[in-house]
Amino acid sequence: MTMLLAASAAFLFLHFGISGTRLRDVLVRQMGEGAYLGLYSIASAAGIVWLAIAYNTALAAGSAPLWEAPKALSHAGLIIIGLAFVAGLPGVLMPSPTGVAQGGIARNPDAVRGVLRITRHPFLWSAALWAAFHLAVNGDEASVVFFGTFLALSVFGTYSIDAKRARALGADWQAFAQRTSNIPFAAILGGRQTLNVSELLTWRQGLALLVFVGVALTHHLIFGVSPFPGGWVPPFLPGW
């Protein structure tokens, strides 16, 4: 657990101690945004690898259970994670002012489309849903640290990105933010936005659904656990 806690602390510091602060602005001015993003991407990837290794090491050493999730929650996993895929992946594939190096899109009056009408951070909220589900359904110490790290990063990361964009884009960001919401559906419920279902039925959602099906069918091969009720595995992919 010590290595997992260290990996979690380092990963969160990378995002909230550097990327989420004005230190990022200083580094970008000194080395250029391209160089900063390149180094930051490498560091983030290394952090994820370290987290994964530390998590598997903690599980192998025996991670103490904290609670037992109800079976109904496990069975709901396909629906919950399916929604996360269908909302999150399109959020990465479509132009968005909250995307990497895409802040200038905030100047586009037609920037708010599709899932951005629901939240301006579709990927991060989908990642939060993924992390919260896996944290709840596993219920052991190592899983709480591992998935809790991604849950904290996803939720608080939305506010961090908002702050960075506000500093960098000023009035353009404020105009975009007023037409959207961080919290899912808040802008729609507040009357500042409307839901256009036709904009949610695009090739991006279709691709996300295909990716989700592929991950679900191979989950037992990649992670050692079937996500289907009763531990069902597809007969054409029986396992090793």
C-alpha positions, 0 to 999 in steps of 0.5 A: 500500500505504501507504493500505491499511496506514493503513486497516488500522491505524486499523480495528484500533485502533478495535476493539482500542484502543477497543471492546476496552478499558476505554476503551469502558466509560468512553465508555458511562458518559459518553455512554450505550450507545445514543449510543456504539453509534451513533457506533461503528457509523458509525466502523466502517462508515467504516473498512470503506469506507476499507479497501475503497477502499484495497484496490482502489487497491493492487490497481490499482497492482499488488500483488506476488504472494507465493504461488500457491494450488493450484487445489484450494483455489479449487475448495473455496471454494464449500464453505468459504464456504457453511459460513461463511454457513450458520453465520455468518448464523444467528448474527447472526439468533438471540438471543445474549449475544454479540450487540450490546446482547444481553448480558442474554440470558445470564441465560436458561437456554435461551440455548444453542441451535443454532449457539451449542452449537458456538461462542458466536461463530458470526459471528466464526468464520465471518468468520475462515473467510471471511477465511482462505480469501480470504487463502490463495487470493489470495496477494498483498501487498494481499490479505494486509493486507486479509483479514489485517485481518479475520482478526485482527479476527475471531479476537481479537475473540472474546476481546475480546467475552468480556472485555467481557461478563465485566466487564459481566455477572459471574456470569451470563456465567460461567454462560453461558460454562461451557456454551459455548465460544469455540473451535468444538466445544470445549464439545462435545468437552469434554462440556460441551455436546451437538450438536442437529442439529434446531436447525441446520435452521431458517429461519435456515439456509435464509435463509443458504443462499439468500443464499449462492447469491445471492452465489455467482451474482453474485460475478463481477458484484460482485467481478469473479471467478467462484467456480465451477470453470473461471470458469463464470458463469450464462448468465442473468447473463453480466456487463457 
